[in-house]
């Protein structure tokens, strides 16, 4: 998935809003006022930070090379995912769904 596909998928969820609360390049996706995803539009390679429960976050880091603890967030709960690192699009959509829920 590319950055625009990730954005469109996040916005396809009910009641999701997006904004740029920190700078002009980091999209934040919220549900009910709570952040569930960050999408830095200027990062190379592109990545998306997704919230997970701690066990799931660790399991994803161990399984995929393109997943690591998000450096700017609580690493127990947030993963930074590089969608262009070979991670299947369906897996990335599943993680977005998990973070959204």
C-alpha positions in Angstrom: 0.0 0.0 0.0 1.2 3.5 -0.7 0.7 6.5 1.5 -2.5 7.7 -0.3 -4.0 4.2 -0.1 -3.4 4.1 3.7 -5.0 7.5 4.1 -8.0 6.5 2.1 -8.4 3.3 4.1 -8.2 5.0 7.4 -10.8 7.6 6.2 -13.1 4.8 5.0 -13.7 3.8 8.6 -16.9 5.3 10.2 -16.5 8.6 12.2 -12.8 9.0 11.4 -11.4 12.5 11.3 -7.9 13.6 10.2 -5.9 16.7 10.9 -2.4 18.1 11.2 -2.2 18.9 14.9 1.6 18.9 15.3 3.0 20.2 12.0 2.1 20.4 8.4 3.3 17.0 7.4 2.0 14.5 10.0 -1.6 13.4 9.4 -3.4 12.2 12.6 -6.4 10.0 12.4 -8.9 10.0 15.2 -12.0 8.1 16.3 -14.0 9.7 19.0 -11.2 12.2 19.7 -8.7 9.4 20.3 -5.7 9.0 18.0 -5.4 5.5 16.3 -2.9 6.3 13.5 -0.1 8.8 12.6 0.9 9.1 9.0 4.0 11.3 8.4 3.7 12.4 4.8 7.3 13.6 4.5 9.0 10.4 5.8 11.2 8.4 3.5 10.5 5.5 3.5 6.9 6.2 4.2 5.6 4.7 7.4 2.4 4.7 9.5 2.3 4.5 13.3 -0.4 2.3 14.6 -1.6 1.6 18.2 -1.6 -2.0 19.3 -1.9 -3.9 22.6 1.6 -4.6 23.9 1.7 -8.3 23.1 0.5 -7.8 19.5 2.9 -4.9 19.0 5.9 -7.1 20.1 4.7 -10.1 17.9 4.5 -7.8 14.8 8.0 -6.5 15.4 9.3 -10.1 15.7 7.5 -11.2 12.6 8.2 -8.4 10.1 11.4 -6.5 9.5 9.4 -3.4 8.4 7.8 -3.1 11.8 9.5 -1.4 14.8 8.6 0.5 17.9 7.5 4.0 17.1 10.3 6.2 18.3 8.1 9.2 19.1 5.4 7.3 21.0 5.0 4.7 23.7 6.9 1.8 22.2 4.9 -0.7 24.2 1.7 0.3 22.4 2.7 1.8 19.1 4.4 0.3 16.1 5.9 2.2 13.1 5.1 0.2 10.0 6.8 0.6 6.6 4.1 -0.5 4.1 6.6 -0.7 1.2 8.9 -3.2 3.0 7.0 -6.2 1.7 4.3 -6.4 4.3 1.1 -7.7 2.7 -1.6 -5.0 2.1 -4.2 -7.3 3.8 -2.0 -7.6 6.9 -1.6 -3.8 7.0 -5.3 -3.3 6.7 -5.9 -5.8 9.6 -3.5 -3.7 11.8 -5.3 -0.5 10.9 -8.6 -2.2 11.8 -7.1 -3.4 15.1 -5.8 0.1 15.9 -9.2 1.6 14.9 -11.0 -0.8 17.2 
